[in-house]
């Protein structure tokens, strides 16, 4: 039986922390689906298509990793793909309460769906897409925080 994991997020933009979690998730599952959540309540910097393309470029070399977008409940997406594992990153204790609530709700909605929390590498514990966007918006150097393709996309977006 193939063990399928889903790594959901908005990835706006994808960071080195995200790509680290994608690669480490492969030690937990036979397949990892990076699932870009389309959240109508948020106004993303990049379109879903742009983010998926960036993700494929920066984290897509392993054939066991696929990339999709979804609307609606994560449990519905996971069920439709036969996934039994959700992968989430925990950067700081402040992330835990929200992630714990989501994990418990997902388990309630889909018994048997487990959530695994991965801790980022030490040099990425502070890293978030919103911080990267803010630094890039003000002309700061994000080259150590994101893949060069993402850094260039940010430079072009904010050069307008």
VOKOL-713277 format. One record per residue (C-alpha): residue number from 1; residue in one letter; x, y, z. Coordinates in nm, 2 decimals, always signed. Layout:
// residues N
<atom NUM A <X Y Z>>
...
***
This chain:
// residues 160
<atom 1 X <+0.00 +0.00 +0.00>>
<atom 2 X <+0.13 +0.34 -0.10>>
<atom 3 X <+0.15 +0.59 +0.19>>
<atom 4 X <+0.04 +0.93 +0.07>>
<atom 5 X <+0.11 +1.26 +0.25>>
<atom 6 X <-0.03 +1.60 +0.18>>
<atom 7 X <+0.17 +1.91 +0.26>>
<atom 8 X <-0.09 +2.20 +0.24>>
<atom 9 X <-0.01 +2.57 +0.25>>
<atom 10 X <-0.05 +2.90 +0.06>>
<atom 11 X <+0.31 +2.91 -0.04>>
<atom 12 X <+0.29 +3.28 -0.12>>
<atom 13 X <+0.58 +3.27 -0.20>>
<atom 14 X <+0.75 +2.93 -0.14>>
<atom 15 X <+1.05 +2.96 +0.10>>
<atom 16 X <+1.36 +2.75 +0.17>>
<atom 17 X <+1.16 +2.63 +0.48>>
<atom 18 X <+0.89 +2.50 +0.26>>
<atom 19 X <+1.13 +2.31 +0.03>>
<atom 20 X <+1.30 +2.16 +0.33>>
<atom 21 X <+0.97 +2.02 +0.46>>
<atom 22 X <+0.89 +1.88 +0.12>>
<atom 23 X <+1.21 +1.69 +0.10>>
<atom 24 X <+1.20 +1.56 +0.46>>
<atom 25 X <+0.83 +1.46 +0.41>>
<atom 26 X <+0.95 +1.19 +0.17>>
<atom 27 X <+1.10 +1.00 +0.46>>
<atom 28 X <+0.75 +0.96 +0.60>>
<atom 29 X <+0.56 +0.88 +0.29>>
<atom 30 X <+0.59 +0.71 -0.05>>
<atom 31 X <+0.43 +1.01 -0.22>>
<atom 32 X <+0.39 +1.37 -0.12>>
<atom 33 X <+0.13 +1.60 -0.26>>
<atom 34 X <+0.21 +1.97 -0.21>>
<atom 35 X <-0.14 +2.11 -0.19>>
<atom 36 X <-0.17 +2.48 -0.26>>
<atom 37 X <-0.48 +2.61 -0.07>>
<atom 38 X <-0.68 +2.86 -0.25>>
<atom 39 X <-0.81 +3.09 +0.02>>
<atom 40 X <-1.07 +3.34 -0.10>>
<atom 41 X <-1.04 +3.54 +0.22>>
<atom 42 X <-0.67 +3.62 +0.14>>
<atom 43 X <-0.54 +3.84 -0.13>>
<atom 44 X <-0.22 +3.66 -0.25>>
<atom 45 X <+0.08 +3.83 -0.40>>
<atom 46 X <+0.11 +3.56 -0.67>>
<atom 47 X <-0.17 +3.37 -0.85>>
<atom 48 X <-0.22 +3.01 -0.77>>
<atom 49 X <-0.07 +2.92 -1.11>>
<atom 50 X <+0.24 +3.13 -1.04>>
<atom 51 X <+0.29 +2.97 -0.70>>
<atom 52 X <+0.24 +2.62 -0.84>>
<atom 53 X <+0.50 +2.69 -1.11>>
<atom 54 X <+0.75 +2.82 -0.85>>
<atom 55 X <+0.69 +2.52 -0.63>>
<atom 56 X <+0.75 +2.28 -0.93>>
<atom 57 X <+1.07 +2.46 -1.00>>
<atom 58 X <+1.21 +2.48 -0.65>>
<atom 59 X <+1.09 +2.15 -0.50>>
<atom 60 X <+0.98 +1.94 -0.80>>
<atom 61 X <+1.28 +1.72 -0.90>>
<atom 62 X <+1.17 +1.41 -0.72>>
<atom 63 X <+0.90 +1.21 -0.91>>
<atom 64 X <+0.74 +1.11 -0.58>>
<atom 65 X <+0.63 +1.48 -0.53>>
<atom 66 X <+0.33 +1.62 -0.71>>
<atom 67 X <+0.17 +1.97 -0.69>>
<atom 68 X <-0.20 +2.06 -0.70>>
<atom 69 X <-0.43 +2.33 -0.58>>
<atom 70 X <-0.75 +2.29 -0.40>>
<atom 71 X <-1.05 +2.48 -0.26>>
<atom 72 X <-1.26 +2.37 +0.03>>
<atom 73 X <-1.17 +2.14 +0.31>>
<atom 74 X <-0.83 +1.98 +0.34>>
<atom 75 X <-0.99 +1.65 +0.45>>
<atom 76 X <-1.20 +1.63 +0.13>>
<atom 77 X <-0.88 +1.68 -0.07>>
<atom 78 X <-0.69 +1.42 +0.13>>
<atom 79 X <-0.98 +1.17 +0.11>>
<atom 80 X <-1.01 +1.21 -0.27>>
<atom 81 X <-0.64 +1.13 -0.31>>
<atom 82 X <-0.62 +0.85 -0.06>>
<atom 83 X <-0.39 +1.04 +0.17>>
<atom 84 X <-0.35 +0.93 +0.53>>
<atom 85 X <-0.10 +1.18 +0.65>>
<atom 86 X <-0.09 +1.56 +0.67>>
<atom 87 X <+0.25 +1.73 +0.71>>
<atom 88 X <+0.27 +2.06 +0.88>>
<atom 89 X <+0.57 +2.27 +0.99>>
<atom 90 X <+0.60 +2.42 +1.34>>
<atom 91 X <+0.84 +2.71 +1.36>>
<atom 92 X <+0.76 +2.83 +1.71>>
<atom 93 X <+0.54 +2.75 +2.00>>
<atom 94 X <+0.31 +3.02 +1.88>>
<atom 95 X <+0.22 +2.80 +1.57>>
<atom 96 X <+0.13 +2.51 +1.79>>
<atom 97 X <-0.22 +2.61 +1.92>>
<atom 98 X <-0.36 +2.68 +1.58>>
<atom 99 X <-0.20 +2.38 +1.42>>
<atom 100 X <-0.32 +2.15 +1.70>>
<atom 101 X <-0.68 +2.27 +1.66>>
<atom 102 X <-0.66 +2.21 +1.29>>
<atom 103 X <-0.52 +1.86 +1.34>>
<atom 104 X <-0.79 +1.77 +1.58>>
<atom 105 X <-1.06 +1.90 +1.36>>
<atom 106 X <-0.92 +1.72 +1.06>>
<atom 107 X <-0.91 +1.40 +1.26>>
<atom 108 X <-1.27 +1.45 +1.37>>
<atom 109 X <-1.38 +1.50 +1.01>>
<atom 110 X <-1.17 +1.22 +0.87>>
<atom 111 X <-1.08 +0.95 +1.13>>
<atom 112 X <-0.75 +0.79 +1.04>>
<atom 113 X <-0.60 +1.11 +0.89>>
<atom 114 X <-0.29 +1.18 +1.10>>
<atom 115 X <-0.10 +1.50 +1.12>>
<atom 116 X <+0.27 +1.51 +1.16>>
<atom 117 X <+0.45 +1.82 +1.27>>
<atom 118 X <+0.80 +1.88 +1.14>>
<atom 119 X <+1.04 +2.13 +1.30>>
<atom 120 X <+1.23 +2.34 +1.05>>
<atom 121 X <+1.61 +2.36 +1.04>>
<atom 122 X <+1.75 +2.60 +1.29>>
<atom 123 X <+1.82 +2.87 +1.03>>
<atom 124 X <+1.46 +2.87 +0.91>>
<atom 125 X <+1.27 +2.89 +1.24>>
<atom 126 X <+1.19 +3.25 +1.19>>
<atom 127 X <+1.11 +3.22 +0.82>>
<atom 128 X <+0.76 +3.28 +0.69>>
<atom 129 X <+0.62 +3.38 +0.35>>
<atom 130 X <+0.48 +3.70 +0.50>>
<atom 131 X <+0.82 +3.81 +0.63>>
<atom 132 X <+0.98 +3.73 +0.29>>
<atom 133 X <+0.71 +3.94 +0.11>>
<atom 134 X <+0.76 +4.23 +0.35>>
<atom 135 X <+1.14 +4.23 +0.31>>
<atom 136 X <+1.12 +4.20 -0.07>>
<atom 137 X <+0.85 +4.48 -0.08>>
<atom 138 X <+1.10 +4.72 +0.08>>
<atom 139 X <+1.39 +4.61 -0.14>>
<atom 140 X <+1.56 +4.39 +0.11>>
<atom 141 X <+1.78 +4.09 +0.01>>
<atom 142 X <+1.58 +3.77 +0.03>>
<atom 143 X <+1.83 +3.56 -0.17>>
<atom 144 X <+1.92 +3.34 +0.13>>
<atom 145 X <+1.56 +3.28 +0.22>>
<atom 146 X <+1.42 +3.17 -0.11>>
<atom 147 X <+1.53 +2.99 -0.43>>
<atom 148 X <+1.67 +3.23 -0.69>>
<atom 149 X <+1.36 +3.18 -0.91>>
<atom 150 X <+1.14 +3.30 -0.63>>
<atom 151 X <+1.38 +3.59 -0.55>>
<atom 152 X <+1.36 +3.70 -0.91>>
<atom 153 X <+0.98 +3.67 -0.92>>
<atom 154 X <+0.96 +3.89 -0.60>>
<atom 155 X <+1.20 +4.14 -0.75>>
<atom 156 X <+0.99 +4.17 -1.07>>
<atom 157 X <+0.66 +4.19 -0.87>>
<atom 158 X <+0.78 +4.47 -0.65>>
<atom 159 X <+0.96 +4.66 -0.93>>
<atom 160 X <+0.62 +4.77 -1.07>>
***
